[in-house]
Amino acid sequence: MAEQINYYRILGVPRSASQSEIKAAYRRLAKERHPDHSGGSETEFSRLQEANAVLSDPNRRRRHDEALDLAHAADQLAGLNLDFGSLDDEVSRKRREREDRGASEGGPGLGERLRNRFRKEEPEEPARGARRGGEQPSGRGRYRGAPAREARWYEPHDFDPEPITWRSGAISFFAALIAFLAVGQIGLWATGANTPPGVLEPGVTALGPLMFVPYTLVGLLAAYFAYKAAGWAALALVFVAALVVGGSGGPESLLQFVTLGIVLVVAAIYLGNRRDERRR
């Protein structure tokens, strides 16, 4: 083997030998090769001690076995005597033959076709609401294979929102929260719970009986844009924002009519999906 001492061979035991067999072989050979014994050798005795020390230690024995395996594998590879230069020439020759044969048959070879394929520009990203090949994603009342069409603003069921992320979720929640806080403050002024600024007092107090309209409208718009941006999860965050504002000192009817606006968006999505199913 390639520059690797085999301690099993020195002790005359197989690689599967147990610790007791290794000790017995060492004691027997040590008596024969001790320098004080006739025919003994200091070099051979030192080599026996080294072999016994390595093979008696499980960790050192494992590393020795790995070294033997590597040396054996190196010897096997060296015996193969591979000529990689000629192998590369043979591969190149066969590739040229295939390309020449393809050209003689009136078409490019495989290599040329692959190169042409990767030279092409990447296709543009499909527009929102559409899929390559005219397919729509399954779910929300649409079936795979249905013709793609651009979503109109009044057809939220045809929106194709991106999956929600931390960023889109935070934007949806805090934007709705700020909108609800603003309209809620106006509602408190209008109902006389808080005193509005002097300049706004006449106009704000006149809105008292009609505040259900802005509450509903703000809820509808917040739900609409949240669903368009990040789907159902963002719409749920809008409802959570309404709960936060409604339960922390906001006007009594705020939560009720904001929820009505959210329900209107959900109803528009549901009815749009049902209408598309009936058309198919």
N, C-alpha and C positions, 0 to 999 in steps of 0.2 A: 504493500500500500504506500501511498505517496507521503513519505516523511512523517509517518505517524506510528508511534510505538504501540504495540498491541500487548497490554499487560496480561490478558487472558492467555496469550500464547507463551509468555514468560513463565507463568505459573502452571501451564499445561492443563487448563480447565476450559470448558465451553463458556460462552457468554451467559448461558442460563444457569450457571453454577450458583449454589446457595452460599451463604456466608460460612457455614460449617465446612463445605467442600473447599472453599478458598483458603480457610485457616489450615485445614489438614494438608493441602498441597503446599502451602508456604512452609509449614513446620518440617515436612518431609524434605523439601528441596533445600531449606536452610541448613539442615544438618549435613547434607551432601556438599554444599558449596560454601560453607563457612571457611574463612581464610585459614583457620587453625586446623581444618581437616585436610587430609592429603587429597590433592586434586582440586581443592577449593580455590575460589578466585574472589578477591576483594571487589572487583568490578561487578561480577555476576551476583555476589551477595548483596551489594548495594542496590542493584537493579531489582532483586527479589523483594527487598524491603520497600522500595518505592512502589512496586506493583501491589504489594499487600496493603500499603497505606491508602492507595487510591481506591482499590476495589472493596476495602472494608468500610469506606465512608460512602453512604448512599448518594449524597450530592455529588461528590467527586466521581463516583462510578457512573452516574447519569451523564455528567459532562463528557467523560471518557467515551461512553457509548455513542454520544452524538458526534464526537470528533471522528470516531471510527466510521460512522455512517457517511459523514461528509467526505472522508478520504476515499471510501469505496466508490461513492458517486463520482468523485473527480477522476478516479481511475477508469470508470466506465465511459465517461465522456471523452477522456483522452484516447481511449481505444477506438472510439467511433471514427475519429479523424475526418470530421465533416469539412467539406469545402464550400463555405458559404458564398464565396465569390462566384463559383460556377452555378450554384443554385440560383443566385440573383440573376445571372445572365440567362438561365433557362426560363425563369419567370418573365423576364423582359421580352424574350423571343416569342413566347406563347402569346403575350399580350399584343405584340405587334401583329402576329398572325391573325388574331381575332379581329383587330381593327381593320386590317387589310381585307379580310374576308367580308366584313360588314360593308366596307366601302365598295367592294366589287359587286355586292348584292344590291346596291343602290340606297343604303341607309347607313347612318353612323354606327360605330361600335358602342359597346356598353360604356367604356370609359368616356367617350365623347358625349354620350347621352347624359351621363351623370354630371359631367362638367357643365354642360349646357343647362342642366336643371338647377344647379346651385348658382349659376350666373344670373338667373332670373331674379327680378326684384321681389321682395316679400309682398304678398297681397295686403291690401289695406285692411285695417280693422273694420269689421262690419259695424254699421251704424246701430245705435241703440234701438232695441225693439226688433232687430233683424238678426239673422244667423246665416252663415255660409250655406249655400245650397237651398236657400229658401225655407229653412227649417226654423221652427219656433221651439223653445224649450218646453218640455212637458210640464204640466202643473198650471195652476191659476186658470183652468178651463181651456187650455190650449193643448193641442196634441202635436207630437213630433211628426214632421212632414207637412204641417199646414203652411200655406204660403205666407212669407214674411211681409209685413207691412209696417209703415212708419206710424208710431203711436201719435194720435192727436191729443191736444191738451185736455179735451173734454172726455177722453177715453182712458182713464188711469189704469184700467185692466190690461191695456196693451203696453204699459211701461215695462222696461226691462232693467230694473234697478241693480246696481252692483251689490255684491255681498257686503254686509255691514262691517265696518272696521271701527277701531277705537276712535279714529278721527271723525268719521262720518256720524258715528253714534253720539259723540260728545257735541258735535255741532248741532245735530237734530235736537238733542235734549236741551242744551242751553239756549238755543235760539227760541224754542217753544217756551221755555221758562221765562225768558225776558219779555216775550210777547204777552204771555199771560199776566206777568206782573204789571206790565204797562196798562193793559186794558182793565185789569183788576183795580189799579189805582184810580183810573178814570171812573170806574163803577162806584168806588167808595166815595169819591167826590160827588158823583151824580145822586147818590142815595142819601147824602148828608152825613155819612159816617165820619168823614174828614172834611176839613174846610179847604176848598180849592183856592188857588191864587185869585186875588181880587179881579184881575183882568179876565180870567176864564170863568168866574163864578156864574154869570148869567147864562152862558151857553151850556156849561157842563150840567148845571142843575136841571136844565130843560131835557137832558137826555135820560133822566132817571127811568121813565116808563119804557124807554126803547133800548135799554142796555142789553137786552137779550139778543138783539141783532148783532152788535159787535162781538159779543161773546161767541155766538155761533159761528160768525164769519172768521174770527181769529182761530177757533178750533179747526174749522174746515181747511183753512189755508195752511196751518201748521202741519196737519195730518197729510194734506196733499203733497206738499214739498218734501216732507220727511219720507213718505212712501216712494216718491219719485227718485230720491237720492239713495235710499238704502233699504227699501222694502218693508216687510212686516215688522221686523225688529225695531226699526227706527220709529214706526208708527206707534208701537207699544211704548217706546220711550217718551213720546209726546203725551200719551195718556198719563204716564208717571209724573211728568212735569205738571200736568193739570191737577193731579192729586196733591202734589206738593203745595202749589199755590192755593188751591181750594181749601186745604186743610190747615193753612197757616195764617188765618186772618183775612182771607180774601172775601169778596162779596158772596153772599149765600147762594145766589143763582149762577155763579161763574162756572163751577164744576159741572153743573147740570147742562148748561147750554154749550160749553166747550165739548163735553162728551157727545152732545147731539151733532156738532160739526164733524167730529171724528167718525161717528156712526154713519153720517151721510157719505163720507169718502169710502168707507167699507162697503156700504150698500151699492155705491156706483161701481166698485170693482166687481162685486158679486153679480150684479145684474148684467154688467157688460160681458162677463164670462158666460152667463146663462144664455144671453142673446147670441153669442158666437157659437155656442154648442147647438142651438136650434138651427142656425143657418147651415151648419155642416150636416 
